[in-house]
Structure formats: C-alpha cells, structure tokens
Amino acid sequence: MMVLLYCFLILNFLSFVVTGYDKRLAIKNKRRISEKTLLSFAFIGGTIGSGLAMLVFRHKTSKMSFLWKFFLIGILQVFIAYFYVIKSK
C-alpha cells in the first residue's frame, strides 16, 4: 500500500511541475506542452498536483474548455474512488 502512496505522491508532484513548466513556456512565448498531455497527467491520478499548480501559477484558469475537461476528470475520479470504497467493504 505504501508503494501506491509513493506513486501517487510522485505523480502529483510531476503534474505540478509539468503544469508550472508549461506556464513558464507560455510566459516566454515558447512551444508549449499540449493540453492533452496536461489532462493526461490529471487523468492518471495527478489531479491534485495539477489543480494546485493551476492555482499557484494561475495557469489555465481562464480557459473554460480546459476547466470543464479538468473538472469532469476530477468528478470521474471521485465516483471511481467512491464506488471502489463501497465495493471493497
């Protein structure tokens, strides 16, 4: 179980760093990390890291299409976690 926790922490840390790096690229008008990649990090479990980075760096917070996708991923993860806990009891 501890290995899973460490993987979760590393994934969220990477999501935070990648989102922050994309913000830096945006400021410097350089080639950016695709939204698909950013959302993929969130989808595989980095939602907390990505969400914190969005707040800290104020990145992707005004792009509604990205926010809708991000929140749908978060809601889906909450439902999966909820039903996983219910099934495991």
Sequence and secondary structure as in RCSB ss.txt:
>XXXX:A:sequence
MMVLLYCFLILNFLSFVVTGYDKRLAIKNKRRISEKTLLSFAFIGGTIGSGLAMLVFRHKTSKMSFLWKFFLIGI
LQVFIAYFYVIKSK
>XXXX:A:secstr
 HHHHHHHHHHHHHHHHHHHHHHHHHHTT     HHHHHHHIIIIIHHHHHHHHHHHT SSS HHHHHHHHHHHH
HHHHHHHHHHHHH 
